[in-house]
Amino acid sequence: APLQQGMGKIRAAVANLEHHEMGHLSDEQVLEQAGEIDTQVQFLIANCKLDAQADAALHGIIGTLLEGAKALKGKPADATPVASLRSALAEYPRLFDDAAWMPLGE
């Protein structure tokens, strides 16, 4: 349940960042979404108890999420990192069974 909760909130933040790619978000709004990604990754780290294989798969995803959030915080006017955030989220349903997961764009 914590995995689904945290990833759902990360998905919402990344979906909001799609507006950044269209030039519709202020730097403050970008920083807010990047902060939400960081917060939810920390939630996942603290609350997800997974077997070793699933944990390793999750770390691959959250590593990319953290890198993207850090890049956005460093240069909030640059929307380039949003693509890597989307790619990380695309890996999630391939590696984890989450019946409630909705791919971005849906």
WONOR-V508576 format. One record per residue. PHI is phi in whole degrees, -180 to 180 (* if undefined). NEAR is the number of other C-alpha atoms within 12 Angstrom. D_CENTER is the distance of its C-alpha to the mean C-alpha in whole Angstrom. Layout:
phi=PHI near=NEAR d_center=D_CENTER
phi=PHI near=NEAR d_center=D_CENTER
//
This chain:
phi=* near=17 d_center=17
phi=-62 near=20 d_center=14
phi=-63 near=32 d_center=12
phi=-64 near=26 d_center=12
phi=-63 near=20 d_center=12
phi=-64 near=31 d_center=9
phi=-67 near=42 d_center=7
phi=-63 near=30 d_center=9
phi=-71 near=28 d_center=8
phi=-65 near=41 d_center=4
phi=-57 near=38 d_center=6
phi=-62 near=28 d_center=8
phi=-65 near=35 d_center=7
phi=-67 near=43 d_center=6
phi=-60 near=28 d_center=9
phi=-63 near=31 d_center=11
phi=-71 near=43 d_center=10
phi=-60 near=27 d_center=12
phi=-67 near=21 d_center=15
phi=-64 near=30 d_center=15
phi=-64 near=23 d_center=16
phi=-95 near=15 d_center=19
phi=79 near=18 d_center=20
phi=-102 near=16 d_center=19
phi=-119 near=21 d_center=17
phi=-78 near=22 d_center=19
phi=-57 near=22 d_center=18
phi=-61 near=18 d_center=18
phi=-67 near=24 d_center=15
phi=-63 near=37 d_center=13
phi=-62 near=30 d_center=13
phi=-65 near=24 d_center=13
phi=-68 near=36 d_center=9
phi=-62 near=40 d_center=9
phi=-64 near=29 d_center=10
phi=-65 near=31 d_center=9
phi=-61 near=41 d_center=5
phi=-58 near=33 d_center=8
phi=-59 near=23 d_center=10
phi=-72 near=32 d_center=8
phi=-63 near=37 d_center=8
phi=-62 near=23 d_center=11
phi=-61 near=24 d_center=12
phi=-61 near=30 d_center=11
phi=-61 near=24 d_center=13
phi=-77 near=14 d_center=16
phi=-116 near=17 d_center=16
phi=-90 near=23 d_center=16
phi=-111 near=17 d_center=19
phi=-120 near=19 d_center=19
phi=-69 near=10 d_center=21
phi=-59 near=11 d_center=21
phi=-67 near=13 d_center=20
phi=-66 near=19 d_center=17
phi=-63 near=21 d_center=16
phi=-64 near=17 d_center=17
phi=-65 near=21 d_center=14
phi=-65 near=32 d_center=12
phi=-63 near=25 d_center=12
phi=-62 near=22 d_center=12
phi=-70 near=33 d_center=8
phi=-71 near=36 d_center=7
phi=-61 near=26 d_center=10
phi=-65 near=29 d_center=8
phi=-63 near=42 d_center=5
phi=-66 near=30 d_center=8
phi=-62 near=26 d_center=10
phi=-64 near=39 d_center=8
phi=-64 near=40 d_center=8
phi=-64 near=28 d_center=12
phi=-62 near=26 d_center=13
phi=-65 near=37 d_center=12
phi=-67 near=27 d_center=14
phi=-72 near=18 d_center=17
phi=-140 near=20 d_center=17
phi=-63 near=29 d_center=16
phi=-78 near=24 d_center=18
phi=-92 near=25 d_center=17
phi=-88 near=33 d_center=14
phi=-52 near=22 d_center=14
phi=-64 near=31 d_center=11
phi=-62 near=39 d_center=9
phi=-62 near=26 d_center=11
phi=-70 near=27 d_center=9
phi=-64 near=41 d_center=6
phi=-62 near=32 d_center=8
phi=-62 near=24 d_center=9
phi=-63 near=33 d_center=7
phi=-68 near=38 d_center=6
phi=-66 near=24 d_center=10
phi=-74 near=25 d_center=11
phi=-54 near=34 d_center=10
phi=-70 near=25 d_center=13
phi=-72 near=18 d_center=15
phi=-105 near=19 d_center=15
phi=-131 near=23 d_center=15
phi=-90 near=15 d_center=17
phi=-131 near=19 d_center=15
phi=-62 near=13 d_center=18
phi=-87 near=15 d_center=16
phi=-67 near=26 d_center=13
phi=-117 near=21 d_center=13
phi=-59 near=24 d_center=12
phi=-61 near=25 d_center=11
phi=90 near=16 d_center=14
phi=-119 near=8 d_center=16
//
